[in-house]
Amino acid sequence: MGNSRGSSDPRAAASARLRRLIPIGVGVVIILIVVLIATAPRSGRGVDSKAIAPEATPTTATTSTETVAAEPSEQAKPTVAKPPPTIETATKPAATTTANSGDRLLDGLHVVIQTVDPLAPPLPMLGGLTDLSAANMQVQLTRQGAGIVEIPFANIWTNVRAKRQAAAWFAAQGTSAAGDLSLPPDDERFILATEPQVPLPNGQLATIPLLSARSISIGGTELNLVPAACWKATGKGKFTAEVQNAAGEPILRIDRAWVLNDWDITLDQRVVNLSGRDLTIRWSQYGPPNLEADRSRYMDRRRFRFGYLLGNAQDPDRLAGVVADGSLLLELTDVTNEDANPVLWPGETAAAEGFELSWFASTNRYFGMAIHPLLDAEGRGDASLESVVGEITRYLATVNDEPVVLTTCWWPTATGAEATLPAGGEKSLAMGIYAGPLEQSILADREPYRSLNMSGLILYQMSSFCAICTFQWLAHLLLAVLAFFDHFVVFDWGVAIILLVICVRTLLHPITRKSQMGMQKFGKQMQRLKPEIDKLQKKYGGDKKKMQAEQMRLFREHGINPLQMLGCLPMFLQMPVWIALYAALYFSFDLRQQPAFWGIFQEFGGWPFLADLASPDHFFWEAAEPFKFFMWNVTGGNLLPLLMGVIFFFQQKYMTPKTSMSAEQETQQKIMRVMMVVLFPLMLYSAPSGLTLYILTSSSIGILESRHIRKQVDAMDLDDLIKPAKTAAKVAKDPKARAYAKMMERRKQKQGNSRGSETSFKKRK
């Protein structure tokens, strides 16, 4: 009976269908946005396809009587890509070249081969790992390219258990308990970057140290600077290499000196002309490579970023400062596309607009490595890096199914241009290297990062495919509110998230209350009118138009207004909060490895439940190594997403008004229930537990809110909800009700005119 009535009452059926189609549409939109943001492979703003690709550096070969062989890896399965110049000779010292420039002074240019005592002690390290007051990291140097082997952090760890163990060890130093504790093993220490290995054409792997010198071209002759035999260690963090001609006369000297300062590494390097005449040179060194992916690999958001100045034509006085809005962002998938242009800087936009490079960075979820100009302690100095880096290119390789991206910084360019170095002169190629976390308190408040606007490295954006959908401004606002609650009110990030839920639900309560009261009232009104609608069904069941007109009249006379329901407006208003909070919790370093509820669960034998609000909750267990299961990268067994599905079920039950439904409407309701109760929690199974905690708390409060509103509606007199037919039209004071009544009247008149026209036509006929 109910099904036939629903199908025969167009207005009631349309209203009921609308109430169920809107939630389904909202669910579909939410799921599509999450899927597109989380899985978008490309940004659409990647490497400029129209930029001119640089030719390879002159392929002048190098020969030597001495070879430093690379050790092949049996486990590595390299995919050989097109090698950059000097990679294929990276294991050979740059001795006498075969090129003959026709200039006696430049004949037989070679890098002097250094003799190293095999019994000499290893090179001293910069920084350390056991004294946090002295250093945040340790920099291991190598003579190969005068570069860096790896950069481990002193007190940043790969997991929460190691973090807690290290915190106890550092706190016990200087006390009697120090001997009973130990630091976690080195394999649990977080390493920002390690020298990458790239495949050679012969199948072996060549190791390229971080930020190492690559080559120098003198008068068109390129000399390889990667081999260790080219460099002499002259002090702690200091190296020198010398270029001579065939007669043994000194032509050029290259000095490199590394200095560690907090989170920054200063590379003071210079090229000195010893020849007594002007030289044309071109310099290249390796820049920041792609960093390791986050352990969870829920979303691989490794990126290459640029900070730039508008250029002298647009901003001659540098009033605009450094721009770092993410407009020139390159996702790793953009850079690793073999068909993409190898020029990363300047791209088409930067070249056309005359932008000047200020800094260049490689980032992952929480950390970054960036080269930047050197400023003084007050942030004063030239913010442009153009005098050191004129062009940045990339080289691609794949080792063990992992992408390897080597960036090469050129000066002045990689396309054959050379700069003049006057006799007796020197060229400074000094730069700073930021190597640390993407933490707001560091990048936004300290120099030189503040003056260079390097806080732009912190991007709460899950994908540049839909950058506007992540609501950057809202993510910053939500994190500011959370930080206030954590730092000054409750001193716990988990409780701060719950307080944020209360704040958001309180702000939306008037809209939620009006919407749900409208839905409940409409359901009760429809139930009260059921006998009269049944009469209309019996009387006009065969005439749908007449039935519709009479039903509209009945609604108008009793003051029933379907427009009183705001539908899913409260859910729409919460969508930006969910998405922005998702991005904020996923990328905020402040929440990395932060426990919920003051770490009370970890007191039970190190239980990993809610030990890291930026990772899944790990209620049942935490996997030693993440593993792939269908579309999920599983890091453990999680409870909150399952509870979220249960809460969604009860939320739908309490928020859906009881009305008669057709078979089609019941099917739509089931689809909506499956989407919200099953699919949505599955999609968020590996999401940060801080986000699932927020949604779970918000939904629970929503159920209590709905029950309270339902009690208010139940307490109302049904006579107040259903107006008497004779007085309803007269006493209608609600503007929406009057508008609805007018709309019904116009429709009735229009239908009457249509029938009148049809009758007169028949008469004329």
ZAMARGU-4260 file (C-alpha; in steps of 0.2 Angstrom, whole numbers, plus 5000, padded with zeros to 4 digits):
<rodrens>
0) 5000/5000/5000 | 5014/5012/5005 | 5023/5008/4989 | 5009/5011/4977 | 5004/5027/4986
5) 5022/5033/4985 | 5023/5030/4967 | 5006/5039/4964 | 5010/5054/4974 | 5022/5064/4963
10) 5024/5078/4975 | 5027/5068/4990 | 5038/5055/4980 | 5048/5070/4973 | 5051/5077/4990
15) 5056/5060/4998 | 5067/5056/4983 | 5075/5073/4985 | 5079/5070/5003 | 5088/5054/4999
20) 5096/5059/4983 | 5105/5074/4991 | 5114/5063/5004 | 5119/5051/4991 | 5126/5065/4980
25) 5135/5072/4995 | 5143/5055/4998 | 5148/5053/4980 | 5156/5070/4980 | 5166/5067/4996
30) 5172/5050/4990 | 5177/5057/4973 | 5186/5072/4980 | 5196/5061/4992 | 5200/5048/4978
35) 5205/5062/4966 | 5216/5071/4979 | 5224/5055/4986 | 5227/5046/4969 | 5230/5061/4957
40) 5246/5056/4948 | 5250/5072/4940 | 5248/5090/4945 | 5245/5097/4927 | 5258/5110/4931
45) 5273/5100/4930 | 5289/5101/4919 | 5286/5113/4905 | 5284/5104/4889 | 5288/5118/4878
50) 5304/5123/4887 | 5320/5120/4877 | 5328/5105/4882 | 5347/5107/4885 | 5360/5098/4875
55) 5371/5087/4885 | 5387/5094/4891 | 5401/5092/4879 | 5405/5074/4879 | 5424/5076/4881
60) 5430/5059/4886 | 5442/5057/4901 | 5456/5044/4902 | 5467/5039/4916 | 5479/5026/4921
65) 5470/5024/4938 | 5452/5018/4940 | 5441/5017/4955 | 5429/5003/4952 | 5412/5004/4958
70) 5405/4989/4968 | 5390/4981/4960 | 5376/4977/4970 | 5369/4959/4968 | 5352/4964/4975
75) 5350/4979/4965 | 5341/4978/4949 | 5344/4994/4940 | 5335/5000/4925 | 5347/5010/4915
80) 5341/5027/4909 | 5350/5039/4898 | 5365/5044/4909 | 5370/5062/4911 | 5388/5067/4906
85) 5401/5061/4918 | 5390/5048/4926 | 5397/5035/4915 | 5415/5040/4921 | 5410/5043/4939
90) 5422/5030/4944 | 5437/5037/4935 | 5448/5051/4940 | 5448/5066/4928 | 5466/5065/4922
95) 5473/5072/4905 | 5459/5075/4893 | 5460/5070/4874 | 5453/5087/4869 | 5465/5099/4861
100) 5459/5117/4862 | 5473/5124/4851 | 5478/5135/4865 | 5495/5130/4873 | 5490/5136/4890
105) 5474/5125/4890 | 5482/5109/4881 | 5481/5093/4892 | 5470/5100/4906 | 5468/5088/4920
110) 5463/5087/4938 | 5478/5083/4949 | 5477/5065/4956 | 5479/5065/4975 | 5488/5052/4984
115) 5479/5046/4999 | 5487/5036/5013 | 5476/5020/5015 | 5480/5020/5034 | 5474/5038/5036
120) 5459/5040/5048 | 5442/5043/5041 | 5436/5060/5038 | 5430/5069/5053 | 5411/5071/5055
125) 5402/5087/5057 | 5390/5088/5071 | 5385/5073/5082 | 5371/5062/5087 | 5372/5061/5106
130) 5373/5079/5112 | 5357/5089/5107 | 5364/5105/5113 | 5378/5104/5101 | 5370/5097/5085
135) 5354/5092/5078 | 5362/5080/5065 | 5378/5072/5059 | 5385/5075/5042 | 5397/5062/5035
140) 5408/5068/5022 | 5418/5060/5008 | 5432/5064/4996 | 5421/5058/4982 | 5415/5074/4974
145) 5419/5083/4991 | 5401/5078/4995 | 5390/5071/5009 | 5387/5052/5012 | 5372/5054/5023
150) 5363/5065/5035 | 5356/5056/5050 | 5346/5066/5063 | 5351/5066/5082 | 5334/5065/5089
155) 5321/5061/5075 | 5316/5042/5074 | 5307/5031/5062 | 5294/5025/5075 | 5286/5030/5091
160) 5294/5016/5101 | 5311/5022/5097 | 5306/5040/5100 | 5301/5036/5118 | 5317/5026/5121
165) 5328/5040/5115 | 5318/5052/5126 | 5321/5042/5141 | 5340/5040/5137 | 5343/5059/5134
170) 5333/5063/5150 | 5344/5051/5160 | 5360/5058/5155 | 5370/5065/5169 | 5360/5054/5182
175) 5363/5038/5190 | 5351/5029/5178 | 5360/5033/5163 | 5370/5017/5162 | 5354/5007/5163
180) 5347/5014/5147 | 5353/5014/5129 | 5348/5023/5112 | 5338/5014/5099 | 5348/5005/5086
185) 5354/5015/5071 | 5342/5007/5059 | 5328/5016/5068 | 5336/5033/5067 | 5328/5044/5054
190) 5340/5048/5040 | 5336/5063/5029 | 5346/5058/5014 | 5359/5045/5009 | 5370/5046/4993
195) 5360/5039/4979 | 5366/5025/4967 | 5363/5026/4949 | 5366/5013/4936 | 5380/5014/4923
200) 5378/5007/4906 | 5388/4992/4911 | 5375/4987/4923 | 5385/4992/4939 | 5380/5005/4951
205) 5389/5022/4954 | 5387/5031/4970 | 5384/5050/4969 | 5387/5059/4985 | 5374/5072/4990
210) 5378/5089/4984 | 5395/5084/4977 | 5404/5093/4964 | 5401/5086/4946 | 5411/5094/4933
215) 5420/5110/4928 | 5422/5116/4910 | 5437/5127/4905 | 5438/5134/4888 | 5426/5120/4882
220) 5435/5106/4890 | 5425/5097/4903 | 5433/5089/4918 | 5425/5076/4929 | 5426/5081/4948
225) 5416/5066/4955 | 5431/5054/4958 | 5438/5054/4976 | 5456/5055/4969 | 5452/5073/4963
230) 5451/5080/4980 | 5462/5083/4994 | 5456/5085/5012 | 5464/5100/5020 | 5455/5101/5036
235) 5438/5097/5045 | 5425/5099/5031 | 5438/5106/5019 | 5443/5100/5002 | 5453/5107/4987
240) 5456/5101/4969 | 5468/5109/4957 | 5468/5109/4938 | 5484/5109/4928 | 5489/5109/4910
245) 5500/5097/4901 | 5515/5107/4906 | 5510/5105/4925 | 5506/5123/4926 | 5492/5127/4938
250) 5476/5134/4929 | 5462/5133/4942 | 5459/5129/4960 | 5442/5123/4967 | 5439/5125/4986
255) 5425/5117/4995 | 5421/5119/5014 | 5407/5113/5024 | 5401/5121/5040 | 5386/5114/5051
260) 5375/5127/5060 | 5359/5121/5068 | 5348/5114/5054 | 5358/5123/5040 | 5374/5117/5031
265) 5384/5131/5024 | 5394/5126/5008 | 5407/5139/5005 | 5415/5135/4988 | 5424/5145/4976
270) 5434/5144/4960 | 5451/5153/4959 | 5459/5157/4942 | 5478/5153/4944 | 5482/5154/4925
275) 5487/5173/4924 | 5474/5176/4910 | 5455/5176/4908 | 5446/5159/4907 | 5429/5154/4902
280) 5421/5142/4914 | 5405/5132/4917 | 5402/5124/4934 | 5390/5110/4938 | 5386/5101/4955
285) 5373/5089/4961 | 5358/5097/4970 | 5345/5089/4982 | 5339/5072/4976 | 5322/5065/4979
290) 5320/5060/4997 | 5314/5044/5004 | 5295/5041/5004 | 5286/5041/5020 | 5285/5025/5029
295) 5266/5023/5028 | 5266/5027/5009 | 5247/5031/5011 | 5251/5045/4999 | 5267/5048/4991
300) 5269/5067/4990 | 5287/5069/4987 | 5289/5086/4978 | 5302/5098/4971 | 5298/5116/4975
305) 5305/5133/4970 | 5305/5150/4979 | 5308/5164/4966 | 5309/5183/4964 | 5298/5192/4952
310) 5314/5199/4943 | 5320/5216/4940 | 5307/5221/4926 | 5292/5217/4938 | 5300/5221/4955
315) 5316/5231/4953 | 5316/5236/4972 | 5312/5218/4978 | 5297/5224/4987 | 5287/5208/4984
320) 5300/5197/4992 | 5302/5179/4988 | 5286/5170/4981 | 5283/5153/4987 | 5265/5150/4984
325) 5266/5132/4976 | 5262/5138/4959 | 5278/5131/4952 | 5277/5115/4962 | 5283/5099/4954
330) 5276/5082/4960 | 5288/5067/4959 | 5277/5059/4946 | 5280/5075/4935 | 5299/5074/4937
335) 5300/5055/4934 | 5290/5056/4918 | 5303/5051/4905 | 5294/5061/4892 | 5295/5077/4902
340) 5308/5090/4899 | 5323/5088/4909 | 5324/5106/4913 | 5317/5109/4930 | 5322/5128/4931
345) 5319/5139/4923 | 5303/5132/4916 | 5292/5140/4903 | 5283/5151/4915 | 5299/5157/4924
350) 5308/5160/4908 | 5294/5170/4901 | 5290/5180/4916 | 5309/5183/4920 | 5308/5175/4938
355) 5324/5173/4947 | 5328/5158/4958 | 5329/5161/4976 | 5329/5143/4983 | 5326/5125/4977
360) 5320/5111/4988 | 5316/5092/4988 | 5303/5088/5000 | 5293/5073/5006 | 5279/5072/5019
365) 5288/5079/5034 | 5306/5084/5029 | 5315/5095/5016 | 5332/5098/5008 | 5334/5115/5001
370) 5348/5125/4993 | 5347/5144/4996 | 5357/5160/4996 | 5367/5165/5011 | 5360/5179/5021
375) 5367/5187/5037 | 5360/5184/5055 | 5347/5198/5052 | 5341/5191/5036 | 5350/5204/5025
380) 5358/5200/5009 | 5354/5196/4991 | 5339/5184/4991 | 5343/5178/4973 | 5352/5162/4969
385) 5355/5167/4951 | 5373/5170/4953 | 5376/5153/4959 | 5363/5142/4950 | 5358/5147/4933
390) 5349/5131/4928 | 5343/5115/4936 | 5341/5099/4926 | 5337/5081/4931 | 5343/5064/4928
395) 5331/5048/4930 | 5335/5031/4935 | 5326/5016/4944 | 5334/5005/4956 | 5325/4991/4965
400) 5308/4998/4958 | 5312/5015/4967 | 5314/5031/4957 | 5330/5040/4958 | 5331/5058/4953
405) 5347/5067/4953 | 5346/5086/4951 | 5361/5095/4943 | 5364/5114/4947 | 5373/5123/4933
410) 5381/5140/4932 | 5378/5149/4921 | 5368/5136/4911 | 5369/5118/4905 | 5367/5122/4887
415) 5385/5127/4882 | 5386/5145/4889 | 5401/5149/4899 | 5406/5164/4910 | 5422/5173/4910
420) 5433/5172/4926 | 5446/5186/4925 | 5465/5182/4928 | 5468/5181/4947 | 5450/5182/4951
425) 5439/5170/4960 | 5420/5165/4958 | 5410/5162/4974 | 5398/5148/4972 | 5393/5147/4990
430) 5376/5142/4996 | 5366/5136/5011 | 5358/5120/5013 | 5343/5118/5024 | 5342/5100/5030
435) 5328/5097/5042 | 5309/5096/5046 | 5296/5106/5038 | 5292/5114/5055 | 5283/5131/5056
440) 5293/5137/5071 | 5309/5135/5061 | 5305/5140/5044 | 5293/5154/5048 | 5302/5162/5063
445) 5321/5160/5060 | 5333/5168/5049 | 5337/5166/5035 | 5322/5156/5031 | 5310/5169/5037
450) 5317/5182/5025 | 5317/5169/5011 | 5299/5164/5014 | 5304/5146/5016 | 5289/5143/5026
455) 5281/5141/5009 | 5289/5123/5009 | 5275/5119/5022 | 5260/5115/5010 | 5245/5107/5017
460) 5240/5101/5000 | 5236/5083/4996 | 5238/5085/4977 | 5241/5100/4966 | 5227/5091/4955
465) 5214/5100/4966 | 5224/5112/4975 | 5209/5124/4979 | 5200/5109/4986 | 5212/5107/5001
470) 5208/5125/5008 | 5225/5130/5013 | 5219/5145/5023 | 5207/5134/5033 | 5221/5121/5036
475) 5232/5134/5044 | 5217/5141/5054 | 5213/5123/5061 | 5231/5120/5065 | 5232/5136/5074
480) 5216/5132/5085 | 5223/5115/5088 | 5240/5122/5093 | 5232/5134/5105 | 5222/5120/5114
485) 5237/5109/5115 | 5250/5122/5121 | 5239/5132/5133 | 5223/5123/5137 | 5223/5104/5138
490) 5242/5100/5133 | 5237/5085/5122 | 5233/5085/5104 | 5220/5071/5105 | 5210/5081/5117
495) 5213/5097/5107 | 5205/5088/5092 | 5189/5084/5102 | 5188/5102/5108 | 5190/5107/5090
500) 5175/5096/5086 | 5165/5104/5099 | 5169/5121/5092 | 5164/5117/5075 | 5148/5108/5080
505) 5143/5123/5091 | 5146/5135/5076 | 5135/5124/5065 | 5122/5120/5078 | 5109/5133/5073
510) 5109/5127/5055 | 5109/5109/5060 | 5095/5112/5072 | 5085/5121/5059 | 5088/5108/5046
515) 5084/5093/5056 | 5069/5101/5064 | 5063/5104/5047 | 5065/5086/5042 | 5057/5079/5057
520) 5042/5091/5056 | 5040/5087/5037 | 5040/5068/5041 | 5027/5071/5055 | 5016/5082/5044
525) 5016/5069/5030 | 5011/5055/5043 | 4997/5066/5049 | 4990/5069/5032 | 4991/5051/5027
530) 4972/5048/5029 | 4968/5063/5017 | 4981/5058/5005 | 4973/5041/5005 | 4957/5048/5000
535) 4964/5058/4986 | 4972/5042/4980 | 4956/5033/4979 | 4947/5048/4971 | 4960/5053/4958
540) 4971/5038/4957 | 4968/5037/4938 | 4972/5055/4935 | 4990/5059/4939 | 4989/5078/4935
545) 4973/5080/4945 | 4980/5070/4959 | 4996/5081/4959 | 4985/5097/4959 | 4975/5091/4973
550) 4990/5086/4983 | 4998/5103/4981 | 4981/5111/4987 | 4982/5100/5002 | 5000/5105/5006
555) 4995/5124/5004 | 4980/5123/5015 | 4989/5114/5029 | 5005/5125/5028 | 5016/5111/5023
560) 5032/5118/5015 | 5045/5105/5009 | 5057/5120/5007 | 5059/5121/5026 | 5072/5107/5025
565) 5089/5112/5023 | 5094/5095/5017 | 5113/5091/5018 | 5118/5109/5021 | 5127/5105/5037
570) 5136/5091/5029 | 5142/5102/5015 | 5148/5115/5027 | 5158/5102/5036 | 5166/5095/5020
575) 5179/5109/5019 | 5183/5106/5038 | 5186/5087/5035 | 5197/5090/5019 | 5207/5104/5027
580) 5210/5094/5043 | 5214/5079/5033 | 5228/5088/5024 | 5234/5097/5040 | 5235/5082/5050
585) 5244/5072/5036 | 5257/5085/5033 | 5260/5094/5050 | 5276/5090/5058 | 5270/5096/5074
590) 5258/5081/5075 | 5271/5068/5069 | 5272/5054/5082 | 5262/5064/5095 | 5251/5052/5105
595) 5233/5055/5110 | 5227/5057/5128 | 5244/5060/5136 | 5251/5044/5130 | 5240/5034/5142
600) 5239/5019/5130 | 5257/5017/5128 | 5259/5015/5147 | 5252/4997/5144 | 5268/4989/5138
605) 5270/5001/5124 | 5253/4998/5116 | 5254/5007/5099 | 5235/5012/5100 | 5234/5031/5096
610) 5253/5033/5098 | 5254/5044/5083 | 5240/5055/5078 | 5247/5057/5060 | 5247/5038/5057
615) 5233/5025/5059 | 5227/5021/5076 | 5235/5003/5077 | 5223/4996/5090 | 5226/4978/5086
620) 5244/4978/5081 | 5258/4988/5072 | 5266/4980/5057 | 5285/4980/5057 | 5285/4984/5039
625) 5270/4991/5029 | 5263/4979/5016 | 5251/4982/5002 | 5234/4974/5003 | 5223/4978/4987
630) 5222/4998/4987 | 5228/5000/5005 | 5246/5001/5012 | 5243/4992/5028 | 5253/4998/5043
635) 5243/4988/5056 | 5226/4984/5063 | 5215/4999/5066 | 5199/5001/5076 | 5193/5019/5073
640) 5188/5016/5055 | 5177/5001/5060 | 5169/5011/5074 | 5166/5025/5062 | 5156/5014/5051
645) 5145/5009/5066 | 5143/5027/5071 | 5138/5031/5053 | 5124/5017/5054 | 5117/5024/5070
650) 5118/5042/5063 | 5108/5038/5048 | 5095/5029/5058 | 5092/5044/5070 | 5094/5058/5057
655) 5082/5050/5044 | 5064/5054/5047 | 5051/5040/5046 | 5041/5042/5030 | 5033/5030/5018
660) 5045/5025/5004 | 5044/5017/4987 | 5054/5002/4982 | 5065/5014/4972 | 5068/5025/4987
665) 5072/5010/4998 | 5085/5005/4986 | 5093/5023/4986 | 5093/5022/5005 | 5102/5006/5005
670) 5115/5012/4993 | 5118/5028/5004 | 5120/5016/5019 | 5133/5006/5010 | 5142/5021/5005
675) 5143/5029/5022 | 5144/5013/5033 | 5156/5003/5022 | 5165/5012/5008 | 5169/5028/5017
680) 5177/5019/5033 | 5187/5008/5021 | 5194/5023/5011 | 5199/5030/5028 | 5206/5014/5035
685) 5224/5020/5033 | 5221/5039/5036 | 5229/5048/5051 | 5220/5043/5067 | 5218/5061/5071
690) 5206/5063/5057 | 5196/5047/5061 | 5196/5053/5079 | 5189/5069/5073 | 5175/5061/5062
695) 5171/5048/5075 | 5169/5062/5088 | 5159/5073/5077 | 5147/5059/5072 | 5144/5054/5090
700) 5140/5071/5095 | 5129/5073/5079 | 5119/5057/5085 | 5116/5065/5102 | 5112/5082/5094
705) 5099/5073/5083 | 5091/5064/5098 | 5089/5080/5107 | 5081/5088/5092 | 5070/5073/5089
710) 5064/5075/5107 | 5060/5093/5104 | 5050/5089/5089 | 5041/5074/5098 | 5036/5086/5112
715) 5027/5098/5099 | 5008/5098/5097 | 5004/5090/5081 | 4990/5102/5080 | 5003/5116/5078
720) 5012/5106/5064 | 4996/5103/5054 | 4986/5119/5052 | 4967/5118/5050 | 4962/5119/5031
725) 4951/5135/5033 | 4964/5145/5043 | 4980/5139/5036 | 4981/5150/5021 | 4975/5165/5032
730) 4988/5164/5046 | 5003/5159/5036 | 5016/5171/5042 | 5032/5161/5037 | 5040/5170/5022
735) 5045/5153/5015 | 5027/5146/5018 | 5019/5162/5009 | 5032/5159/4994 | 5027/5141/4993
740) 5008/5145/4993 | 5011/5158/4979 | 5020/5145/4969 | 5006/5133/4971 | 4993/5146/4966
745) 5003/5150/4951 | 5005/5132/4946 | 4986/5129/4949 | 4982/5144/4938 | 4994/5138/4924
750) 4986/5121/4924 | 4969/5129/4923 | 4974/5140/4909 | 4981/5125/4900 | 4965/5115/4902
755) 4955/5130/4896 | 4965/5132/4881 | 4964/5114/4877 | 4945/5115/4879 | 4943/5130/4867
760) 4954/5121/4855 | 4942/5106/4855 | 4927/5118/4853 | 4935/5127/4838 | 4939/5110/4830
</rodrens>
